[in-house]
Amino acid sequence: MPNWVENLLVIEKVTPKRLEEIQFQISGQRGEETIEGDSKNARERPVDFNRITPMPPESDPNSEEMHYWRNLNWGTKWNSILCTRISPNNFFFLTAWDPPYEIIYKLGRLFPDATFKMSFSSESNFAGILKVTGFYIELEDSNELGDQYDLLRDTLRKLKHKLMKEQNINYY
C-alpha cells in the first residue's frame, strides 16, 4: 500500500478565459460543462494526468514498464485520486508516494503566463510548496518551511479527511 501525498494545486495570475483553457487541458471540462471525453471521468477526476501527458496508446497500464513511464513522465506512480475542484482555480487530489512534479512542470511550459502553485504533504512526513511559472521553478521543502511545515501538513490532512467523509471514501 502506498504512502499517499496530499496535493493542493492553485492556479494563479490568469484571466477567466485562460483559466477555462487550463481546466479543459487538465480535465476535459470548461467551467461545469464537459466538452470532451468521458463526462463521468471529467467530473470525478478534475486533475487527470493522462490528459496533460498521455500514456502511450496500447500499453498495459499495470506493467512494470508503465509504472516506470508514469514515474518518469508524471512524477508519481498512478494518476490522481480523490480529486476535488474546490473552486475554479483550486484543486485537491492524492497521489501515490510522490507529488506530480513533472505534471506541474509541464503545465508551466504549456501555460507560461500562469503560475501553478502546489502545496503537498506526505504521510511519510515530507512537505513542500512547488511554484512554477513558465520555466521558472521554486521549491520549498520541509527543511525550508520551518514552522509553516506543521500548519501545511495539518491543513492538507484535514482537507483530505473532510473530502473523504463527504464522498464516503476510505483509502486505508
N, C-alpha and C positions, 0 to 999 in steps of 0.2 A: 504494500500500500504506500502511495507516495506521501511526502510531506506537501501539503497544499500551501500555495502562496496567494495571499490576498492582494489584489491589484485594484487601484483606483486610478482610472485614466481621465484626465481633464484636458479638453481641447480649448486652447486659449487664443486670443488675438485673431479671430476670424469673423467675417461678415456672416449674416444668416444664410446667404446663398452658398458661401464656401463651406459652412458647417453642413449644409444639406448634401453637398458633393462628398464630403468626408464620410458622413453617415452612410451614403449609398455605397461607397467603397468598402466600408468595414462590415456592412450588414445586408445590403440589397434593399434598404429602405430609405425613403426620403420623408422625414417627419414621421407620421404614423402610417403612411401609405407604403405598402410593399410594391416595389417596382419590378424586381427581377428575382427569379429563383423561387425556391420553396418558401411560401409565405409563412408557414408554421416555423421553419427553421430561422427565418429572419427575425421573427418576433421573439423566439426563445433564445437566440444567440445574437444579441446586438453587436457583439465583437467576435467576428468569425475570421480566424487567422487564414483559413483556406481561401477567403475572398481577397485577402491582401497579398499573400504569397501562396498561390495554388499548388497543391501537391501534384506530382507527376501523374498524368492520366494512366489508368490501367495498372496502378500499383496496389500491392496488398498492404492496406493501412496497418495491419498487425505485424508486419515483417520487421525483423531487426534492422534491415536497410532503411525502412521508412521511419523507425524511431530515430535513427541517426540523422536522416534527412530533416525531420522536424526539429530536432535539437539544433542542427546547423542553420536552418533557414527561419525558424520561428523563435529559437532561443529556449524552447521548452518541449517536453516530451509529447504532449497532446494538445488539442485545441482547448479553448477556454470552456469552462463550465460555470454554472450558477451565474450566468450573465444577467445583469440588470442595468437598464438605462435609467439612471437616477434623475437626470434632466437632459435636455437636448445635447449638452456637451460634457456630461459626466457619466462614466460607465464603471460599474464594479463587476469583477469576474475573478474566478480562481484559475490557477494554473498548477500543473504538477512540477514540483521540485524547484523550478526557477521562474523568474519573471520573463515575459516575452520580449527581451531586449531587441532582438533582431526585427520583430514586428514594428516596434516603436521607431527604430532607426529607419525602416523602410517608409513608414508613414511620413516621417520628417522629410525624406527625399521626394516622396510623391506630392507633398503639400508644403513646400518650403516657406510659404508665407504664414503658416500656422505654427503654434507652439503646442507640443504634446508633452504633458507633464504627468508622469505615472509615479504614484506612491505605492510602495509594496512592502509587505511584511510576511515572513515565513514562520511556520510552526517550529522550524529549527533555529529560531532566534537570529535572523538577519533581516535587515530592513533598509530601505533607502528611498531616494527620490531621484528619478531619471527625468531630465528635461531635454527635449530635442526640438530644435528649430532649424530646418534645412539640414546642413551638415554639421551644425554646431551642437555638441553634446556636453551636458553637465551631469555628473553623477555624484550624489552624496550618499555614502553608505553608513552603516550602523556606527562606525567609529567617528564619523564626522558630524553625525546628528546630535550627539550628546544627549541632553535632557529631552529633546524632541523625539528620540527613538521610542521611549515608552509610550508617549502620547500617540505617535503614529501607529505603533503596533496595536495598542488598545482600541483606538478608533476604528481601524480596519477590522479587527476581530469582532467588535460589537456590531458593525455594519454587516459582516458576513452572517453572524448568528441571527440578526433581525431578518435578513433576507431569506435565510434557510427556514426560519419559523413561518414567515409569510407564505412561502412556497411549499411548506410541509415536506422539506427535503432533509435527508440525513446522509451525508457523505462519509460517515465514520463507521 
